[in-house]
Amino acid sequence: MLQDFRHALRVLRGSPGVTAAALAALALGIGANTAIFSLMDAVVLRPLPYPHPDRLMSVYATEKGRGMNTSWPMFRDWQEQSRVFERLAVYAGDSASLTGSGEPLRVNAARVSPEMFSVLGVSPLVGALDSTTRTAVLSYGFWMQRFGGDRQALGRTLILDGQPYTLAGVLPKDFRFPIQYSMMEEPDIYLPLAPNPNRRTHYLRVIGRLKPGITVGQARADMDLISAAIERAYPRLNRGEGAAVTPLYEDLVSGTRETLSAFGVAVVFVLLIACANVSNLLLSQAVRRQREIAIRAALGASRVRLVEQLLVESLVLSILGGALGVLLAVWGMPLLVKTVPVHTAFSTRLAMGGLGLNWTVLGFAAALSLVTAVAFGMLPAWRASRANLSARL
């Protein structure tokens, strides 16, 4: 095998033009597939970055089968009557003007109920994640931007929209809020939610954590019973309204999986075209090398041995092309990120997963290189090994 590898390198050096053309085609095909796979790994394949993410659910109010936000009174009914959720929490997107210390600044905010951080299972980096009246919790990025990571900032008073709030805590560096709808940016600051007692004001998103052992089907059945009870209690205000329970993961990747699958199909075709081109190049090389192959056969090389040697040459070519493809994928990843629409579940999930090389992506690239070597190398190797000794010698 080592002899075959050394010989393959000599053959590739002996045909620099063909080698360069083949490497360029393989690098493009493998690089495009690796980049799309890294995106799929970050957005679709990885679990949500929270403890026991399979128990996190999105809960929607429904009207005539259409999902929508819920009202504060309905959320309170769900909290009090549910037997399947450990906790339920709500949030709403907002913004606020920060004044009083430093330059005035417009910040992205989320109004959250006190249960939100315990539902997500997040612990504070510093301070406490207290979202009760007149307290504020900062994201790590905004804490570093505004206060330079100063722990003495805890307990300070922040003036937001003219109202004083006490800085209670800071979230971990890798925490990302599970934004479920467009037009909401990653929050810089988390503030207490102001309840609205109007049952017809649907402005809240609900996230819940199921009790251990409870299935999604059981949760849906329980919410159906609760919705029926609410409709009986408020026939005029909540007639025809129900509740829908969806895994939070499915909520965040909804539509994203289909988009990435379409991209995946496109780049697979790019790789197939690359394999066809490289296979044609190797077939043309096999014609030039027919005398060499005939001599090897005359000296006793079996057809299997000849195919093995030619496949090793394809493998070396594919490994080099795969390495170049990984470099191409790393270069193209920032460009991919720029194509993702902002303020969407897609961008939220990408921020959670983080796009970059890891062992999963490298393993995919290595496996793809091996498959590619067989795909473009088998036909030329098999045809070249059919040496006609009497004609060639």
Secondary structure, DSSP 8 states (H G I E B T S, - for coil): -HHHHHHHHHHHHH-HHHHHHHHHHHHHHHHHHHHHHHHHIIIIIS--SSSSGGGEEEEEEEETTEEE-B-HHHHHHHHHH-SSEEEEEEEEEEEEEEESSSS-EEEEEEEE-TTHHHHHT---SEE----STTEEEE-HHHHHHHHTT-GGGTT-EEEETTEEEEEEEE--TT------STT----SEEEE------TT---BEEEEEE-TT--HHHHHHHHHHHHHHHHHH-TTTSTTEEEEEEEHHHHHHTTHHHHHHHHHHHHHHHHHHHHHHHHHHHHHHHHHTHHHHHHHHHTT--HHHHHHHHHHHHHHHHHHHHHHHHHHHHHHHHHHHHHS-SSSHHHHHHHHH--S--HHHHHHHHHHHHHHHHHHHHHHHHHHT---HHHH-
